[in-house]
Amino acid sequence: MYKLLIVDDEPTVRFGLRSYFNWSSYGIEVIGEADDGDVAFEVIEKEQPDIVLTDVRMPKMDGITLSRHIHAGYPRTKIIFVSGHDDADYLKSALKVSAVDYIFKPVNLEELSAVIRRVVSHLDAERAEHRFKVDMQSKLKEGMPLLREKFLLSLISTGAPRQGLGERLQFLGLNLPLTVVYWVIVISVDDLAEVTGSRSETDQQLLWYSVLNICQELIGQHLTGYAFEHRNGEFVGILRENPEDGGAADNAEALLELAGDILGNLEKWLKISVTIGISERVTGLPGLVHSYKQAREAADHKWYLGKNRIITMDSLENPESEPASFTRYDPDHSEQLLSALKAADPDRMREVLDQLFTDLNRGRRDGLKYGRNICLQIVLAVGQLLLELNAGSPELEAAEARLWETLFEQETLGEMRELIEAHLSSVCARIREKRTGKVANLIERVREIIKQRYADGALTVTDIGKEVYLTPTYVSLLFKQETGQTINEFLTQIRVEKAKELLRDPQYKFYDICYAIGYTDPSYFTKLFKKATGVTPSAYRDSHA
């Protein structure tokens, strides 16, 4: 409902206006009457009506004066004048004080109705506009943190705007003077894949909110500045020097204390590890773009310096001073690794990995991405080796697939080294297992050949080698290594065992037995038999007949 005050020095006019017009049908409530301008203004100050329906001519304070007071103190109040036809000069004055309309006496109810409709329409429009503005202001207030964050992001990405910077800072309520000394810190969450992978989206957002709160609170304790989230797992602090807190050395010390407190508190309260990169000092907001790049670069160097630490630009070596020979991976390492794997030599494999990763650590210009690429090349080469040796297995294939994914999640070369070494150790064991199995099969094949062909007096190591597609020397070496016997010793052993079996049967003649087991010279057979058993063939038959 809109509130209406009727002002007229004639009681009958006031009564008629109040009683003979259906104000409620227009959404209007008559809150009172006044017989003069001074009385009316007291009511207006107390009730603040939306509409004042006032006479022009009144004894103490006329309607024009009243309207000026209303316009000065309550500009949103609508004023409608009621006047006689001879008050033209007054009506001209009324229009000058922003009266919305006027009607002549005697009041015509249809004319009054038309005027009231226009006034209510204006009030409805203003009220809607006011609600819209209030709503927008509320939303603006709610969105102010987002607007501040957006502006702070622009300072480190595109730079400070050239025009209207001061006004924007004032609007956003940011205490960032244009020409003081600043630092930028980058807070990078370590083991990001593990931290985010074990949390729901809600828990993750709560974690990031907690990180920001802790960082902002600590910034307020040590320096002046603002923290905000830049990307998933990375938070940025824009910090300004406080001259009143001491000189540059004191502020730099406060900066390091701040970084240490952030590191410790995040680990203590949120159980997460972070690496903090700190830029060099820069004067003025325009330098924040470069400062952010420095801080980000410092934090990124955890790939070789390690995680859970504070890294300043001063602590980094100048990349231009590094020897060129240290910046590229030596392909010989791959050949050495493959050779160690082929030999199933885990100790040699680890030695080569030591050399390889030492070189990668020295080549700091190439960074984590280059080291990851080298690791992926190694995985590919090892996979190819397994194919060539026919030594693959479902377990190794699954492990290789997981390795491809996890290598991209690692943040340091040390972590990559652990993954690569574990995988290569498994490959080494598989090749050893495969090779041992092949040798065992080979030895068994040689034994079977001898058992089947022992009666062939012309059987030689060369013949056996041809059967298993190996040279006589190599098959002899493998057989000796695996059994402790030479091939000829095993052949003799089989022939002697068969001779014993035949000697126990009286129907077989001695010379028939000799020929049956591959010997053509009975005396030579007798020597071999006695050497193997300690007795002659005749004595053995006599004792076992």
Secondary structure, 3 states (H helix, E strand, C coil): CEEEEEECCCHHHHHHHHHCCCHHHHCEEEEEEECCHHHHHHHHHHHCCCEEEEECCCCCCCHHHHHHHHHHHCCCCEEEEEECCCCHHHHHHHHHCCCCEEEECCCCHHHHHHHHHHHHHHHHHHHHHHHHHHHHHHHHHHHHHHHHHHHHHHHHHCCCCCCCHHHHHHHHCCCCCCCCEEEEEEEEECCHHHHHHCCCHHHHHHHHHHHHHHHHHHHHHHCEEEEEEEECCEEEEEEECCHHHCCHHHHHHHHHHHHHHHHHHHHHHCCCCEEEEECCCEECHHHHHHHHHHHHHHHHCHHHHCCCCEEEHHHCCCHHHCCHHHCCCCCHHHHHHHHHHHCCCHHHHHHHHHHHHHHHHHCCCCHHHHHHHHHHHHHHHHHHHHHHCCCCCHHHHHHHHHHHHHHCCCCCHHHHHHHHHHHHHHHHHHHHHHHHHHHHHHHHHHHHHHHHHCCCCCCCHHHHHHHCCCCHHHHHHHHHHHHCCCHHHHHHHHHHHHHHHHHCCCCCCHHHHHHHCCCCCHHHHHHHHHHHHCCCHHHHHHHHC
